[in-house]
Amino acid sequence: MIKLLQNDLATVPHLDHGWFGLRNRLPIERDSSDAERDEMELKEFAKPAWEGLSKDRTGIRSLMSYIDKERRAQIQKEIPHIITEITQHLRECEANLKRMGESRTTARAQRYYVLQFCNEMQKMAEGTLRGQHQDIPSTDAKAMLRYKIRLRLDQFRDDMCRSENIAIKFTDYRADLEWLKSQSSDPRVWEEHVVNGQGLYAAIAQEAKICEGRSLPGSVHPDVEEKLFRKLSVHWEGIAREFVEDVKIMVTDCYNILLKIAIPNSKVRLEVSRIVGKTLEEWNKDADTALRELVEDNQARPLITRNPSLLSFTSMTDEILLGHSSNNKATNGKANAGSNGEDVGPYFIPTSLNQILSARARLDGYYDIALWRFIDNVAMQVMERHVLGPKCPMRIVSADRFAQLDDTELNTVAGEDEADTRMRARLERTRSRYQKALERWERLRVL
């Protein structure tokens, strides 16, 4: 039986290798040898019936020869890609060996290895803390520490300024004064609205009554402003603490990424983490202590500021209610008298009412000043000085710290264990195979 067989290479759509004539082994030839089968195939295709078929397209030998030639052609075609792949693998292998450094069986080699990963860690830490993220060989978003801190700082600012977080909400002071004036021209009516109303004015009046025995008649004791400011700013601590904790997590995540880049060996990373563990605990405590002291100062220290904008709030009272500035009361008081000597409007504010309004104005102005001062202090004193300061996790893996290790501790950190030895031997064998493959290719290419 004769059949036409297309070879395996013809199954590829873009190849067209034609057809071959083959003679099947007959059942009676089952025990025939390959040589006998080839001889019978030659005799079959030598018959006149096959004269029109090219001799290089008949017989199993012709097919095998053609397949071998095509296989060689395909290999030759793919060799440049194979060489490129071998070269890439060789570079990766050499890079891994370079990271491992020389064999760490001596104290000198171990110190050199430690110095290398400490310098690498400090270089990346400097880039991270300066916001130069292009200096860090990582695409992980957690390594972009400065960028993430800036976003979290913006959120912290917005949370601090959100009015719904304040225990007693501020209203617009100028609008409040204009509303009082619209209700009546009688200061006694103004005082009744203020004392019996709601919000911050009523809270000041209530606290003033409690402290009435310790202040002069008609005045508001300084404790009133301090007590109300503590109440108004009590929510600052929780928001600031959440912010600092979030940033500490960001710093720790970034530290772990940089440490893995600088020290690929997991065993060495574990030993390094053990050595710096105490400093990391101190870093956490220092940041918490700095924030606690800042909050305690805000809740315990006297209300102090030299910001001149505070005065702009207190000057509104006379300007709106009396229609003149406080430094021209006498002149404007005479102007408010009619031609017949009758007053057409008030030219003074009762002392008690004036004290309540003044306290309200000072609280409004001081809260705004103290709020931004607190936000900046958290950002500068707590964040920059402590969270990102000298004990920051990324700064503590340094040559100064690890140079103090004795030989025993150094060997524990940087000495090679059995796994390191096997890894080095495997990489060296792999590198050798790649190098030999490239050398053979160079020889073949010359030939």
C-alpha positions, 0 to 999 in steps of 0.5 A: 500500500502506497500513501502520500504523507505530509511531514510534521513541519507542514502542520505549521500554517505558514510553512508549505513543505509538500508531500512525500510518497511512502510505502507501508510495511505489509502484514507479511513483512512484519518480521522484515528488518529496516534494511529489507523494508528500505530495499523493497521501498526502493524497488517499488518507487523504481517502477515506471509508474513513479517516474513522474514523482521526484526522487527526493520526494519518495521513501522514508529516507528522503522524508527523514533527510528533509525533516532533519534539514528543516529542523536544522534550519529552524534551530539556526533561525532561533539561535539568536533568540536563544543566545539572547535568553542565555545572556539574560540568564547569565546576567541574572545569575551574576547579579545574584552572585554579586549580591551574595558577595564573596564567600563569607567564611572569614571575618573580613569577608563578613564585615565587607558584606555588612558594609555593602548592605548597610551602604545600600540601605542608607542610599535608598533611605536617603532617597525615600526620605527626600522623596527621590523615589527614582533612586529606589529599585522597586515599583511597589507603591509602598516605597513612595513614602514621602508621597504617601505621607503627604496624602495622609497629612492632607487628610489629617489637616482636613479631619482637624478642620472638619466642623462636625468634630468640634464639641461646640460648633463656631458660628460666624461672629460677624453674622451673629453681631449683625443679627443682634443689632437687627433684633433691637437697639437696646443692649439689654435685649442683646444681653438677653439673647446672648445669655439665654441662647445656645451654642458658644455664647451660652456656654461662656455665660454659664462658665462665667457664672460658675467662676463669678466669685473669682472675678471682678463684677461684670468681667469673665474670669480667664479660666472660662476661656481656657476651659472652653478651649480645652473642650473645643479642642479635645478631639485633636488628640484622637485625630492626631494619634490616628494620623501618627499610627498610620504614618508609622505603618507606612514607614514600617512597610517601606522599611521592609521593602528596602530591607528586602532589596538591600538584603535578599538573604532571608536569614541575614534579614532575620538577624538584622531585624533582631539586632535593630528590634530594640531601636524600633521599640524606642522609635515607637515610644519616642513618637508616642511620647512626643505626641503625648507631650504636644497634646498635654501642652495643648490641654494644660498650658495657658492660652498664649499667642503673639499672632496679631490677627487675634485682635481683628476678631475683638475689634468687630464688636463695637464696629458692628453693634455701635457703628464705630471703632472702639478707639473713637467712642467719645466722638461717635457718642456725641454724634449719636445724640440728636439736635434736641439732645436725645440719644438716637442709639446706644453708644456703649455695650454693658460690661457683662455683655461686652465681656462675653462677646469679647471672650467669644471673639478671642476664642474664635481667633485663638482656636484658629491660630492654635489649630494650625499651630498644632497641625504644624507641630504634629507635622514638624515635631512629631513627624519629622523629628521623631517618626522620620528622625534618627531612630527611623527604621530606615536609618538604623541599618547603618555601618556605624551600628553594625561596625560595633559587632564583635566577631561572634555577633558578626558571624551570626549575622553575616556568616554563611549557613549550609543553605547559602553554600548550596545556593552559591554552588548552584549559581556558580554551576549555572553560570558555568553552563551559560558561559560554556554555551556562549563560548560554543556559540562563538566557535560555531559562529566563526566556523 
